[in-house]
Amino acid sequence: MEQTSKLQTVALNLISKYFGQSTAEVYGQFFSGEPDDVITNSLSEIMVDYVGEEKAKAEISKIMKNLAV
């Protein structure tokens, strides 16, 4: 069983918040085994497309700050 990174967990929570649990599950499979930079880039792309660049940056910045703590 693969271990889920903290980044993957918070990214999936954010995706679930905006796109629903079903979409988060699809991304969970996609993110499985991917490095953090792939997860971050994918999250950024989907969020920018949905909420715009400014809001996406703010949301991603919040989760990154929480990871640093």
Contacts in CASP RR format, 6 or more apart in sequence:
PFRMAT RR
TARGET T0000
AUTHOR 0000-0000-0000
METHOD contacts of the structure
MODEL  1
MEQTSKLQTVALNLISKYFGQSTAEVYGQFFSGEPDDVITNSLSEIMVDY
VGEEKAKAEISKIMKNLAV
2 32 0 8 1.000
2 33 0 8 1.000
5 36 0 8 1.000
5 39 0 8 1.000
6 67 0 8 1.000
7 36 0 8 1.000
7 39 0 8 1.000
7 40 0 8 1.000
7 67 0 8 1.000
8 28 0 8 1.000
8 31 0 8 1.000
8 39 0 8 1.000
10 63 0 8 1.000
10 66 0 8 1.000
10 67 0 8 1.000
11 27 0 8 1.000
11 31 0 8 1.000
11 39 0 8 1.000
11 40 0 8 1.000
11 43 0 8 1.000
11 63 0 8 1.000
12 24 0 8 1.000
12 27 0 8 1.000
12 28 0 8 1.000
12 31 0 8 1.000
13 24 0 8 1.000
13 63 0 8 1.000
14 43 0 8 1.000
14 47 0 8 1.000
14 59 0 8 1.000
14 60 0 8 1.000
14 63 0 8 1.000
15 23 0 8 1.000
15 24 0 8 1.000
15 27 0 8 1.000
15 43 0 8 1.000
15 46 0 8 1.000
16 23 0 8 1.000
16 24 0 8 1.000
18 47 0 8 1.000
18 50 0 8 1.000
18 51 0 8 1.000
19 46 0 8 1.000
19 50 0 8 1.000
27 42 0 8 1.000
27 46 0 8 1.000
30 42 0 8 1.000
31 38 0 8 1.000
31 39 0 8 1.000
31 42 0 8 1.000
34 42 0 8 1.000
40 60 0 8 1.000
43 60 0 8 1.000
44 56 0 8 1.000
44 60 0 8 1.000
47 55 0 8 1.000
47 56 0 8 1.000
47 59 0 8 1.000
47 60 0 8 1.000
48 56 0 8 1.000
50 56 0 8 1.000
51 59 0 8 1.000
END
